[in-house]
Amino acid sequence: MQAALTHGHPTAPAAADLVAYAVHLLAHDARPGELIALLKDYAAANRSVYRERWLGDLWEFAQDHSAVAFTVGGNPRRRVHRRLHRECA
């Protein structure tokens, strides 16, 4: 969630998710040389997964028509944090 709030676009939570998964893999004996392939597979399998438990209604603050559209969009020009800051102020 922090990544989404500070960066305000869907690539931020995706990157945070991949880092967390990389740590998980390494903690469970994956070899560093295997990481790229494992992370690519994970990213492909989760490309359209919106983690509502983590992100709540964050997608509604973007210019997308659904949570999945927000997740696969990856357009950094759509800044969610500007609207969040206005509504929280």
N, C-alpha and C positions, 0 to 999 in steps of 0.2 A: 504494500500500500504506500509506503514511504516513497518508493521510486515513482509510482504513478503521480503522487501529489507534487513531488519536486520537479519532475520532468514533464508531466502533463500529457503524455502520449503513450499509446499502447506498447511501444517497444520497450519502455522502461520496466513495467512489470514482467514482460517476457524475459528480459535480460536478468532481472533479479531471480526469476524462477529458474532459469538455466544455471545461474551461479549456485543456487541452493541445491539443485539436482546434481551438479558436478561435485559439490562437497559430499553429498549423500553417497554418490558412486565411489568416491575415493575412500570414504569412511567404511565402505563395504567391499574393500579390496579390489576395486577396479584399478587397472594400470593406467598411468598417465597417457600412454600411447593409444589406449582404447577410447579415451574421452571424446575426441572429435566425432567419431562414428556414433558413439552412444548418445551424445548430445544432439547430433543431427536427427537421429531417429526419434528422440524424445520431442524435439521441436516440431518435427513433421506430424507426429501423432497428436500433439497438443495445440496445433496451429489455430484451431477454431474453438478451443476450450476457454470459456470465461470463468475464472475462479471467483464466483460470487461471494463465497465465504470470506475471501480475502479482500475483494474489491468493492463489495456492496453494489450500490447503484452508480458507481463512478462513470460508467458508460453513458448514463443519461446526461451528463454534463458536456459530452462531446457532441460533435455534429453527425452522429451516426444513428441509424434507425433501429439498431439492436445491439445487444451485448456482443454477439458473435461478429457483427460488422465492425465494432470497435476493436475487437481482438485481432482480427485479420487485417485491419486497415493499416496500421503502422505508419500513419502520416504524421510526422512530427510538427507540421504546421498547425494542426488542430490542437491548441493548447487548452487542456482541461483546467489547469491550475488557475488561470485568470478568472474563470467563472466561479470556481470554488472559493477563491479568495473574496470575490465580491459578495457571494451569498453567505459566507461565514462572518463577514465584517459587520 
